[in-house]
Amino acid sequence: MSTASADITTRLSVKGLATCIDASCATPAATRDEVAGFLTSLAGWDWAAIMVEPAYVGFARPILTEMGQHLVTVLSYPLGAYTTETKLIQAEQALAEGADELDVAMDLSAFRSGDFRRVVDDLEAVRRLAGDDHLVKTIYFSAVLSDVEALHAAELSREAGITFLKTNPGYGNVTTPHHIQVIKERFGTEMKVMASGGVRTHADAVAMLEAGADRIATSSPLAVLGVA
């Protein structure tokens, strides 16, 4: 068995798959009790990270610390056309309250308007604030971009010093294995990719990992593992 084949086999085991998943509690309707219930339901598994919306970072931090889990939150979510200043305020507060990772939505409006300098400067500002101790991912909206545009978005993210992409914010934006393949075929290991949006079953997750995804973001993590 080749090293690559052995790696994918390990990742597709139940325990291995959990380590590839960002378990996401991202909904505007969840109550505090529902957020707490979601977090505690994830105990006993070694997730890549657990994601909550910005208002719940301070609430989730002690729970996830006790569970030994990384905490990730989102900036300018699910839309990207916020000012850089707003994103930096969100990032500063999230880091102060204990976020380990930040997923920042690219300014899709600026990108599609051809204002690529703004896209880079916006992302770079967040990356600089986060520093080397906090992982930053770019949400680049693969579901609404052509392959050429997706590759350009990846290049701009890399120019900003961010080498981890998150395909979509969810909310109806569905990721396909092709979206993953486009990035990995061009960049290989230079850019990591997290499949986000529409990954709800074990079969969905397997397809993404086989396409080259480095992580999966899903609001149905236990169902994806096949234990719910």
GUKOL-39725 format. One record per residue (C-alpha): residue in one letter; chain; x, y, z. Coordinates in pm, whole numbers, plus 50000, padded with zeros to 5 digits. Layout:
GUKOL-39725
<r lumti="a" ketor="A" px="X" py="Y" pz="Z"/>
...
END
This chain:
GUKOL-39725
<r lumti="m" ketor="A" px="50000" py="50000" pz="50000"/>
<r lumti="s" ketor="A" px="50139" py="50343" pz="49905"/>
<r lumti="t" ketor="A" px="50188" py="50615" pz="50167"/>
<r lumti="a" ketor="A" px="49903" py="50817" pz="50013"/>
<r lumti="s" ketor="A" px="49669" py="50514" pz="50019"/>
<r lumti="a" ketor="A" px="49761" py="50437" pz="50379"/>
<r lumti="d" ketor="A" px="49697" py="50798" pz="50478"/>
<r lumti="i" ketor="A" px="49350" py="50811" pz="50323"/>
<r lumti="t" ketor="A" px="49262" py="50474" pz="50480"/>
<r lumti="t" ketor="A" px="49357" py="50608" pz="50824"/>
<r lumti="r" ketor="A" px="49159" py="50928" pz="50770"/>
<r lumti="l" ketor="A" px="48850" py="50732" pz="50668"/>
<r lumti="s" ketor="A" px="48839" py="50532" pz="50991"/>
<r lumti="v" ketor="A" px="48585" py="50673" pz="51235"/>
<r lumti="k" ketor="A" px="48849" py="50814" pz="51471"/>
<r lumti="g" ketor="A" px="49060" py="50938" pz="51182"/>
<r lumti="l" ketor="A" px="48765" py="51110" pz="51020"/>
<r lumti="a" ketor="A" px="48685" py="51302" pz="51339"/>
<r lumti="t" ketor="A" px="49035" py="51455" pz="51336"/>
<r lumti="c" ketor="A" px="48958" py="51598" pz="50990"/>
<r lumti="i" ketor="A" px="48631" py="51763" pz="51092"/>
<r lumti="d" ketor="A" px="48552" py="52117" pz="51204"/>
<r lumti="a" ketor="A" px="48227" py="52052" pz="51390"/>
<r lumti="s" ketor="A" px="48025" py="52366" pz="51323"/>
<r lumti="c" ketor="A" px="47752" py="52521" pz="51534"/>
<r lumti="a" ketor="A" px="47677" py="52803" pz="51293"/>
<r lumti="t" ketor="A" px="47315" py="52905" pz="51296"/>
<r lumti="p" ketor="A" px="47154" py="53236" pz="51393"/>
<r lumti="a" ketor="A" px="46864" py="53056" pz="51560"/>
<r lumti="a" ketor="A" px="47046" py="52844" pz="51820"/>
<r lumti="t" ketor="A" px="46970" py="52923" pz="52184"/>
<r lumti="r" ketor="A" px="47244" py="52925" pz="52447"/>
<r lumti="d" ketor="A" px="47117" py="52590" pz="52574"/>
<r lumti="e" ketor="A" px="47124" py="52448" pz="52222"/>
<r lumti="v" ketor="A" px="47481" py="52567" pz="52171"/>
<r lumti="a" ketor="A" px="47581" py="52408" pz="52501"/>
<r lumti="g" ketor="A" px="47405" py="52087" pz="52404"/>
<r lumti="f" ketor="A" px="47582" py="52078" pz="52068"/>
<r lumti="l" ketor="A" px="47922" py="52126" pz="52231"/>
<r lumti="t" ketor="A" px="47873" py="51860" pz="52497"/>
<r lumti="s" ketor="A" px="47739" py="51614" pz="52239"/>
<r lumti="l" ketor="A" px="48084" py="51622" pz="52077"/>
<r lumti="a" ketor="A" px="48269" py="51501" pz="52386"/>
<r lumti="g" ketor="A" px="48477" py="51187" pz="52348"/>
<r lumti="w" ketor="A" px="48599" py="51260" pz="51996"/>
<r lumti="d" ketor="A" px="48919" py="51429" pz="51883"/>
<r lumti="w" ketor="A" px="48792" py="51692" pz="51635"/>
<r lumti="a" ketor="A" px="49013" py="51916" pz="51423"/>
<r lumti="a" ketor="A" px="48824" py="52209" pz="51578"/>
<r lumti="i" ketor="A" px="48479" py="52310" pz="51696"/>
<r lumti="m" ketor="A" px="48326" py="52623" pz="51547"/>
<r lumti="v" ketor="A" px="48086" py="52865" pz="51712"/>
<r lumti="e" ketor="A" px="47969" py="53206" pz="51598"/>
<r lumti="p" ketor="A" px="48153" py="53509" pz="51742"/>
<r lumti="a" ketor="A" px="47900" py="53588" pz="52015"/>
<r lumti="y" ketor="A" px="47952" py="53242" pz="52165"/>
<r lumti="v" ketor="A" px="48334" py="53231" pz="52172"/>
<r lumti="g" ketor="A" px="48360" py="53341" pz="52536"/>
<r lumti="f" ketor="A" px="48077" py="53104" pz="52633"/>
<r lumti="a" ketor="A" px="48228" py="52806" pz="52450"/>
<r lumti="r" ketor="A" px="48591" py="52855" pz="52552"/>
<r lumti="p" ketor="A" px="48576" py="52700" pz="52904"/>
<r lumti="i" ketor="A" px="48360" py="52412" pz="52779"/>
<r lumti="l" ketor="A" px="48601" py="52331" pz="52497"/>
<r lumti="t" ketor="A" px="48906" py="52379" pz="52717"/>
<r lumti="e" ketor="A" px="48770" py="52113" pz="52951"/>
<r lumti="m" ketor="A" px="48708" py="51891" pz="52649"/>
<r lumti="g" ketor="A" px="49058" py="51958" pz="52514"/>
<r lumti="q" ketor="A" px="48927" py="52096" pz="52186"/>
<r lumti="h" ketor="A" px="49039" py="52378" pz="51955"/>
<r lumti="l" ketor="A" px="48789" py="52660" pz="51906"/>
<r lumti="v" ketor="A" px="48734" py="52830" pz="51572"/>
<r lumti="t" ketor="A" px="48506" py="53121" pz="51488"/>
<r lumti="v" ketor="A" px="48412" py="53315" pz="51178"/>
<r lumti="l" ketor="A" px="48459" py="53675" pz="51065"/>
<r lumti="s" ketor="A" px="48225" py="53869" pz="50832"/>
<r lumti="y" ketor="A" px="48009" py="53559" pz="50815"/>
<r lumti="p" ketor="A" px="47835" py="53445" pz="50603"/>
<r lumti="l" ketor="A" px="47902" py="53751" pz="50383"/>
<r lumti="g" ketor="A" px="48245" py="53899" pz="50312"/>
<r lumti="a" ketor="A" px="48177" py="54262" pz="50221"/>
<r lumti="y" ketor="A" px="48251" py="54408" pz="50562"/>
<r lumti="t" ketor="A" px="48510" py="54680" pz="50609"/>
<r lumti="t" ketor="A" px="48857" py="54570" pz="50710"/>
<r lumti="e" ketor="A" px="48818" py="54766" pz="51032"/>
<r lumti="t" ketor="A" px="48505" py="54569" pz="51121"/>
<r lumti="k" ketor="A" px="48681" py="54239" pz="51054"/>
<r lumti="l" ketor="A" px="48973" py="54343" pz="51271"/>
<r lumti="i" ketor="A" px="48741" py="54433" pz="51558"/>
<r lumti="q" ketor="A" px="48575" py="54094" pz="51526"/>
<r lumti="a" ketor="A" px="48912" py="53919" pz="51511"/>
<r lumti="e" ketor="A" px="49056" py="54106" pz="51809"/>
<r lumti="q" ketor="A" px="48754" py="54025" pz="52024"/>
<r lumti="a" ketor="A" px="48748" py="53660" pz="51917"/>
<r lumti="l" ketor="A" px="49116" py="53612" pz="51997"/>
<r lumti="a" ketor="A" px="49081" py="53791" pz="52330"/>
<r lumti="e" ketor="A" px="48795" py="53558" pz="52424"/>
<r lumti="g" ketor="A" px="48992" py="53246" pz="52334"/>
<r lumti="a" ketor="A" px="48952" py="53155" pz="51968"/>
<r lumti="d" ketor="A" px="49233" py="52935" pz="51834"/>
<r lumti="e" ketor="A" px="49146" py="52974" pz="51466"/>
<r lumti="l" ketor="A" px="48970" py="53234" pz="51251"/>
<r lumti="d" ketor="A" px="48775" py="53169" pz="50930"/>
<r lumti="v" ketor="A" px="48747" py="53500" pz="50744"/>
<r lumti="a" ketor="A" px="48515" py="53552" pz="50448"/>
<r lumti="m" ketor="A" px="48684" py="53703" pz="50145"/>
<r lumti="d" ketor="A" px="48530" py="54024" pz="50017"/>
<r lumti="l" ketor="A" px="48353" py="53859" pz="49726"/>
<r lumti="s" ketor="A" px="48213" py="54191" pz="49602"/>
<r lumti="a" ketor="A" px="48561" py="54343" pz="49580"/>
<r lumti="f" ketor="A" px="48689" py="54028" pz="49411"/>
<r lumti="r" ketor="A" px="48417" py="54024" pz="49145"/>
<r lumti="s" ketor="A" px="48463" py="54400" pz="49094"/>
<r lumti="g" ketor="A" px="48829" py="54346" pz="49014"/>
<r lumti="d" ketor="A" px="48955" py="54526" pz="49325"/>
<r lumti="f" ketor="A" px="49211" py="54257" pz="49400"/>
<r lumti="r" ketor="A" px="49436" py="54486" pz="49605"/>
<r lumti="r" ketor="A" px="49154" py="54533" pz="49852"/>
<r lumti="v" ketor="A" px="49100" py="54158" pz="49873"/>
<r lumti="v" ketor="A" px="49466" py="54098" pz="49958"/>
<r lumti="d" ketor="A" px="49500" py="54389" pz="50199"/>
<r lumti="d" ketor="A" px="49179" py="54289" pz="50378"/>
<r lumti="l" ketor="A" px="49291" py="53929" pz="50431"/>
<r lumti="e" ketor="A" px="49646" py="54025" pz="50516"/>
<r lumti="a" ketor="A" px="49529" py="54261" pz="50789"/>
<r lumti="v" ketor="A" px="49346" py="53977" pz="50964"/>
<r lumti="r" ketor="A" px="49637" py="53739" pz="50919"/>
<r lumti="r" ketor="A" px="49882" py="53990" pz="51069"/>
<r lumti="l" ketor="A" px="49656" py="54051" pz="51367"/>
<r lumti="a" ketor="A" px="49619" py="53677" pz="51428"/>
<r lumti="g" ketor="A" px="49996" py="53626" pz="51419"/>
<r lumti="d" ketor="A" px="50174" py="53295" pz="51390"/>
<r lumti="d" ketor="A" px="49996" py="53131" pz="51683"/>
<r lumti="h" ketor="A" px="49648" py="53136" pz="51530"/>
<r lumti="l" ketor="A" px="49546" py="52962" pz="51208"/>
<r lumti="v" ketor="A" px="49352" py="53178" pz="50961"/>
<r lumti="k" ketor="A" px="49146" py="53032" pz="50676"/>
<r lumti="t" ketor="A" px="48998" py="53220" pz="50380"/>
<r lumti="i" ketor="A" px="48635" py="53147" pz="50290"/>
<r lumti="y" ketor="A" px="48642" py="53207" pz="49915"/>
<r lumti="f" ketor="A" px="48288" py="53107" pz="49799"/>
<r lumti="s" ketor="A" px="48377" py="52829" pz="49555"/>
<r lumti="a" ketor="A" px="48011" py="52764" pz="49475"/>
<r lumti="v" ketor="A" px="47976" py="53095" pz="49290"/>
<r lumti="l" ketor="A" px="48317" py="53110" pz="49123"/>
<r lumti="s" ketor="A" px="48445" py="52961" pz="48798"/>
<r lumti="d" ketor="A" px="48753" py="52740" pz="48816"/>
<r lumti="v" ketor="A" px="48969" py="53027" pz="48691"/>
<r lumti="e" ketor="A" px="48823" py="53261" pz="48954"/>
<r lumti="a" ketor="A" px="48871" py="53002" pz="49229"/>
<r lumti="l" ketor="A" px="49238" py="52967" pz="49140"/>
<r lumti="h" ketor="A" px="49277" py="53344" pz="49137"/>
<r lumti="a" ketor="A" px="49113" py="53366" pz="49480"/>
<r lumti="a" ketor="A" px="49361" py="53107" pz="49606"/>
<r lumti="e" ketor="A" px="49651" py="53307" pz="49465"/>
<r lumti="l" ketor="A" px="49527" py="53624" pz="49637"/>
<r lumti="s" ketor="A" px="49487" py="53438" pz="49964"/>
<r lumti="r" ketor="A" px="49842" py="53307" pz="49936"/>
<r lumti="e" ketor="A" px="49965" py="53659" pz="49857"/>
<r lumti="a" ketor="A" px="49802" py="53768" pz="50184"/>
<r lumti="g" ketor="A" px="49996" py="53499" pz="50368"/>
<r lumti="i" ketor="A" px="49702" py="53261" pz="50414"/>
<r lumti="t" ketor="A" px="49751" py="52909" pz="50281"/>
<r lumti="f" ketor="A" px="49434" py="52741" pz="50409"/>
<r lumti="l" ketor="A" px="49110" py="52780" pz="50213"/>
<r lumti="k" ketor="A" px="48754" py="52712" pz="50325"/>
<r lumti="t" ketor="A" px="48533" py="52657" pz="50023"/>
<r lumti="n" ketor="A" px="48203" py="52810" pz="50134"/>
<r lumti="p" ketor="A" px="48014" py="52951" pz="50433"/>
<r lumti="g" ketor="A" px="47728" py="52705" pz="50392"/>
<r lumti="y" ketor="A" px="47387" py="52874" pz="50380"/>
<r lumti="g" ketor="A" px="47298" py="52702" pz="50053"/>
<r lumti="n" ketor="A" px="47647" py="52725" pz="49902"/>
<r lumti="v" ketor="A" px="47728" py="52361" pz="49826"/>
<r lumti="t" ketor="A" px="48080" py="52231" pz="49782"/>
<r lumti="t" ketor="A" px="48155" py="51960" pz="49525"/>
<r lumti="p" ketor="A" px="48459" py="51732" pz="49500"/>
<r lumti="h" ketor="A" px="48549" py="51924" pz="49184"/>
<r lumti="h" ketor="A" px="48595" py="52243" pz="49388"/>
<r lumti="i" ketor="A" px="48857" py="52062" pz="49595"/>
<r lumti="q" ketor="A" px="49029" py="51906" pz="49296"/>
<r lumti="v" ketor="A" px="49067" py="52242" pz="49118"/>
<r lumti="i" ketor="A" px="49273" py="52380" pz="49406"/>
<r lumti="k" ketor="A" px="49472" py="52068" pz="49486"/>
<r lumti="e" ketor="A" px="49565" py="51994" pz="49125"/>
<r lumti="r" ketor="A" px="49718" py="52341" pz="49093"/>
<r lumti="f" ketor="A" px="49870" py="52389" pz="49438"/>
<r lumti="g" ketor="A" px="49912" py="52042" pz="49586"/>
<r lumti="t" ketor="A" px="50029" py="52065" pz="49946"/>
<r lumti="e" ketor="A" px="50107" py="52438" pz="49914"/>
<r lumti="m" ketor="A" px="49743" py="52520" pz="49986"/>
<r lumti="k" ketor="A" px="49520" py="52330" pz="50227"/>
<r lumti="v" ketor="A" px="49146" py="52314" pz="50158"/>
<r lumti="m" ketor="A" px="48851" py="52258" pz="50388"/>
<r lumti="a" ketor="A" px="48529" py="52142" pz="50225"/>
<r lumti="s" ketor="A" px="48240" py="52341" pz="50371"/>
<r lumti="g" ketor="A" px="47879" py="52354" pz="50258"/>
<r lumti="g" ketor="A" px="47654" py="52055" pz="50199"/>
<r lumti="v" ketor="A" px="47871" py="51791" pz="50370"/>
<r lumti="r" ketor="A" px="47610" py="51608" pz="50573"/>
<r lumti="t" ketor="A" px="47678" py="51236" pz="50538"/>
<r lumti="h" ketor="A" px="47966" py="50993" pz="50567"/>
<r lumti="a" ketor="A" px="47958" py="50945" pz="50190"/>
<r lumti="d" ketor="A" px="47985" py="51323" pz="50137"/>
<r lumti="a" ketor="A" px="48290" py="51340" pz="50363"/>
<r lumti="v" ketor="A" px="48458" py="51043" pz="50196"/>
<r lumti="a" ketor="A" px="48411" py="51202" pz="49854"/>
<r lumti="m" ketor="A" px="48572" py="51525" pz="49974"/>
<r lumti="l" ketor="A" px="48869" py="51353" pz="50134"/>
<r lumti="e" ketor="A" px="48924" py="51138" pz="49827"/>
<r lumti="a" ketor="A" px="48922" py="51457" pz="49618"/>
<r lumti="g" ketor="A" px="49205" py="51590" pz="49833"/>
<r lumti="a" ketor="A" px="49034" py="51789" pz="50110"/>
<r lumti="d" ketor="A" px="49244" py="51843" pz="50419"/>
<r lumti="r" ketor="A" px="48947" py="51911" pz="50644"/>
<r lumti="i" ketor="A" px="48568" py="51895" pz="50643"/>
<r lumti="a" ketor="A" px="48338" py="52155" pz="50799"/>
<r lumti="t" ketor="A" px="47993" py="52025" pz="50886"/>
<r lumti="s" ketor="A" px="47705" py="52105" pz="51116"/>
<r lumti="s" ketor="A" px="47626" py="51731" pz="51126"/>
<r lumti="p" ketor="A" px="47953" py="51589" pz="51262"/>
<r lumti="l" ketor="A" px="47812" py="51287" pz="51441"/>
<r lumti="a" ketor="A" px="47603" py="51190" pz="51137"/>
<r lumti="v" ketor="A" px="47913" py="51220" pz="50919"/>
<r lumti="l" ketor="A" px="48093" py="50982" pz="51154"/>
<r lumti="g" ketor="A" px="47795" py="50747" pz="51137"/>
<r lumti="v" ketor="A" px="47735" py="50749" pz="51513"/>
<r lumti="a" ketor="A" px="47417" py="50961" pz="51523"/>
END
